[in-house]
Amino acid sequence: MAAPSDVRPDSSIVTHELSKDYGSGDRAVHALDHVTLTIPGGTVFGLLGPNGAGKTTLIKVLTGITDPTGGAATVAGFNIRRDPMEVKARIGWVAAEVILDDDFTARENLWLQAKLQSLTNWQGRAEDLLKYFSLQDRADDKVSHFSTGMRKKLEIALALLHQPTVIFMDEPTIGLDVSTRRMLWDIVTGVHKEFGVTVLLTTHYIEEADALCDRIAIIDQGKILAEGTPSELKSRVKADIVQLETAQPIDPSLVAKIPGVQEVRAQGNDWLIRVASSEEFLPVLFRTIQPELIRRISVEKPSLETVFLDITGRRLGEDEPIRDVRKFYAQMRRARG
């Protein structure tokens, strides 16, 4: 990939071997490990990974809050090291926590944002944003009386007030209930289309990345592990993923010999098995290994979840409920007659 100074102007964000270390020597923590990305303008780009993967660190580097240890990057066509003020003039940021002045009204919060950014002739833009987000009837109410959804709307309005070309949304739906989260999904999609901004969205919600993003990069331990459209990423895993925990270590070759098994990863009593068809694999597995030796089992069909599972060997976020083995096997037998 070309260095940022050589990229096309239609790329809103470009990073080249971008690194960020905390500490030094053997104790150094690589928060970003040679991250190289090209994010086209006018897209919603998702950065998907667990907590501590480096998502927020990347945003802090790209927005000039912290300096990179190595590498280079441009945002909206400007170098983050050489032209940090030009970058800041063209970006908006929506943080995980809602950052508003509760003692101010919605209109006063917009006024404060305009003052902080030294904006002129901003009032018409503010009124348009209040109308767009259906806040005009509550514009003179204190924000402390707003619902969580209304507060999120106002925060996005603040981020759009100076007409940025790129908006960073760092875990914008974390901690929200399902209905508010879905409402925010609609807002993100609408803002992207209505205002023509590039959105860099960080999340650890699989379904959120799948629903909103044109392209997704999977990040873990500061490294980009995979990147592409949701469909491209899912096509990487042409198999079902079976996770297994046994009561005692078992010879992996027993499982590897089962027809349809593509790969077996075993660490002690924990197994990760790629198979062509879980429906065909499981009955043979239960004939190969005594069912009472199997403590837990789960099956994943191709999805962004299985992509992450296949790449890292673990799930993203909290484990999903695991099926009861005996009930599952009974269902399999009934289905097969």
N, C-alpha and C positions, 0 to 999 in steps of 0.2 A: 504494500500500500504506500502511496505517496505521503510525504510529510505534509502537515497542514498548510504550509505556504504554497503548495502546489495543487491543492484540490480545487474542484470546480466551485463557483460561487453559489450553486444551488444546494450545496451541502450546508445545513444549518449548524451542525456540530461535527467536528472532526477531532479525534484524539489519535496520537501516534506514540505508542510505547509509554503511555502516561503512567507514572508511578507515584505513590505516596507512602513514605515510611514514617513510622513513629518509633523513636529510639534509635539506637545504633548498635553495630556489632552483632553478636550472637543473640542479643535481646531485641533486635529490631522487629517490629510488626509491620508486615507488608499489607497495608490497608488497600492499596491498589497495586497490582502487579503487572506492569507493561500492558495496559489496556489500550487497544486499538479499535476504534469504531468510526464509521461514517454514517451520519444520520441525515437523510435527505430532508430538504425543506418541505414544509407543509404536511408532515406526517405525525402520527402519534407513535412514538417509539417507547417500548417498555423495557425497563431494566428489572428483571425478575430474579429474586434470590432471597435467602433467609436473612433474618436479623444478623447484623455483623458481617455481611458479605462484602461491603464496600460501596453500597448504593449511595448512601448519604455522603460519604467521603468524596465520591465522584462529583456529586452536585456541588459540594463546597469548593472543590478545586475549580470546576468550570465556572462558578459564579464569583471567584476571586476571594472567597472567605478564607481559604487556606492555600498556601503555595504548594505546587507539586514538587516532589523530590527529583523527578526526572521526566523526560519525554516532553511532548508539546501538544497544544490543542488550540483550536479556534472555535469561537462561538459567534454566530451571525457574521462570519467573515473576518473577525478580529482576533488577534492573538491574545490569549489570556494573560500572558506575562507582559507583553509589550504595550498592549492597549486595554488595560483592565477597566478604565472608565468608559471606553467605547462599548465594551461588552456589557457592563452594568446598565448602560442607557438603553439597551435593546433586549433586556430579559426581564421576566417576571418570575416570582417564586411563590408557590403555595406550599407551606410546610405541613407536617403531620398535625401539629397543634394549631388551632385557630388563634391567630395573633391579631386581636382587635382591641380598641379601647372601649371597654364596656360602659364607661361614663359618657361616651359620645354617641350621638345619633349616627345612623348610616351615612347621612349626608356629611356630617362633621368628620367621620372617619375618612371619607373621600377627600375632604378639604385638607385634612392633615397629611394624607398621602401626597397630595399635590404640592403642599408646602415642602415636604421632605425631599421631593424630587425636582423642586424649583420649576414646576410646570406653569405655563401661561395658557389662557384660553381653554381651560380644562372643564369648565362648568357644563358645557353642552355635552361633552363626552361622558361626564358623570351622570347626567340625567338620562342619556341613552342607555348606559349600563344599568342604572336602577330599573329602567323600564324593561330591558332585556331579561333581567333576572327576577322580574315581578316583585320588586321591592319598592316601587314608587309610592305605594300607599302606606308604607311603613318607614319612609325615608327620614322622618323627623322623630322616630321613636328611638329610645336608647337601645343600644345593641344588647345590653344585659337582659332585655325582654325578648330577644330573638330565640327561635329554636336553633338546634344544631345545624339543620339544613340551611336555614336562612343565613346563619353566620358564615357557613362555608361559601354560599353564594356571594356574600359581600366580600369575603376575602379574595375570591377569584376576580370580582369586579375591581378591587384595589390593584391586583396584579396586572390587569388589563388597561388601567387608566392611562398610562403613558404610551400606549400602543406598541407593546413589545413585539418582536418577531419570534421570540422563543420563550416558552414558559416551562419552568421546572415544577413538577408536582411530586413532592416527596412523601410517599405513603399517604395520599390525601384522604383515604377512606378508613384508615386504621381506627379502630374503636367505635365505628359507626354501626348502628343497627342496620339490618338488611334493607329495609325500605329506603332509609336515607342514603345508603351506599348505592343502591340502584338509581336513585334520583341523581346522585353525583355523577354516575356513569353517563347518564343522558346529558348532563351539563358539559362534561368533558368532550363528548362527541359533538355537541352543538357548538361549543366555543371554538373547537378546532375548525369546523366548517364555516361558521359565521365570520370569524375574525382572521382566518387564514394563518394562524400561528402554528409553529412547530411545538409539539408537546413532548417533553421527556418525562415519562411517568415511572416512578419507582414503586414497586409493590412486592409483597410476598404472597399475594392471593392469585392462585393459578387462574381461576375463572375470570378475574378482573383483567389480567393480561390478555387472555384469549378473547374476551369480548371487546376490548377497546383498542388494541394495538395493531398497527399495520405491520410492524416488525418488532421482534423481541430479542434481547440478548440475555442469556442466562449467566449470572455472575455468582461466584462462590469463592470465599477466601481471597477476594481481591482480583480474581482472574475471570476473564470472559471464557466460558466453556463452550458456548454454542451461540449462533446468531442466525436469524432468518425470519420469514413470515411464520405465523402459527402453523400453517399447513406444512411448510417446509420442515419445521422442527418436528412435527408429529410423524412425518414420513421417515425420519431417522430410525424410528423404532418399529420395525416390521415384525413385531412379536408381542406376545403377552408376557407380562412380568409377574412371576410368582415369588412372593416373599414367604419365608418359612422359618419357624423356630422349632428345633427338636429338643427333646429332653436330654439327649446326649450326643456327642459327636458321631457322625456317620460317614462312611467312606464315600467321598464325592463321586467316585467312579460308578457307584450304583445308580446314582441319579443321572449322570452324564450318558449312560447307555440307553436310557429310555428314549424311544423314537420321538422325534420332534424337538428334543432339547438342543438349543443352540449354544448356550453358555451356562456355566455353573460357577458362581462365586460363593465360597463358603469361608466363614470365619468363626471357628468354634461351632456353636450351635445355631448360628444365624446364616441363612441362605438367601441368595438372590439368583433366580433361575429364569433365563429367557427361553420361551418355548413358542413353537409355531402356533399351537392351539391349546389353551388351558383346559378346554372341555375334553380334549383327547388325552392330555397329559395327566390330569389329576387322578382318574381311575387307575391308571397304571402305577402312579406314585403310591397310592394306597395299597396296591398289591405288592409293591417293592419294599416299602417301609411300613412297619406295623403302625396302624393309626394311633395307638396309644402313645407312641413315641413323639407324635407331632403335637406341640403345644399350641401353636398359632399359625394361621395361614391367611394370606390375602392375595387377591388377583387384581391386576391392573391391565385394562385394555389400552391400546395406544392413545395417548393424550399428552398434554404438556407435563402432567404429573409423571407419566412414565418416562418422558424424556429426561427430566431431572433425576428420577430414580435410576435410570439406566446410566447416566453420566456420573453421578456422585455415589450411587449405592445406598442412598437414603432418601426419605421423603422430604418434601419442602413443607416446613411448618409442622404443626401438630399431626401425629399419626391419626389416620382415619380409623373408625371402629373396625376391628378385625373379626371376620366371620367365625362362628363356632364350627370347628372342623367336622364334628359328627353330624350336625344338622346339614351342613353343606354337602357332605358325602351322601346322606340320605336323600337329599333333593336331587343329586346327580343320578342316583340309582332309580328314583321314581321317574325322572325325565327320560331315562333310557329304557324304561319299561321293565 
